[in-house]
């Protein structure tokens, strides 16, 4: 029998934690639920889950700090949970390396849909674990090594590796998919909505802060001037 997808869920509210755990388990996920950040970190290191759901405001080790610790050790997908859509904690969570976020209170079906979207991007089935590797962005170039900036930036679209000035650059799967989307159409302006659809697999309008923060993170790794902002329209990779 195929192994089920393992979710680490860190939430200090007992009612939310128990209700969400039951809802996820009904959808076929195996859930490890922890009430604080320190126990969540221990569970992550012990079990190596397929995805982590982290509430921003948990005791001991807050969700943003926990996300940073996880990201230091793994590229496992992380979804942050925040009580306020306009909270600075949302941006802090994304800057810490989270791949997406969901605001509370949330509908269980919406949360499951977002989890499944993230898992698809990382090469997992939404329930049982798949054996496939994370897929590149759907519009990525067919293969070989792409070169930009007179060879300063190289993207191996088959080996899923990036080099800057000859040195390998470590990208998360989401950052890699974002870069592949840009590299498939260098010089072409890509709107935030298009990037949400193609990279984050949203079939509906999402919060464009997710795009903006990931672009900023990507710039710090491949060069601040490599991705240009086209005000009012989106971003483009310099050819």
Secondary structure, 3 states (H helix, E strand, C coil): CCCECEEEEECCCHHHHHHHHHHHHHCCCEEEEECCHHHHHHHHHHHCCCEEEEECCCCCCCHHHHHHHHHHHCCCEEEEEECCCCCHHHHHHHHCCCCEEEECCCCHHHHHHHHHHHHHHCCCCCCECCCCCCCCCCCCCCCCEEEECCCCEEEECCCCEEEECCEEECCCHHHHHHHHHHHCCCCCCECHHHHHHHHCCCCCCCCCHHHHHHHHHHHHHHCCCCEEEECCCEEEECC
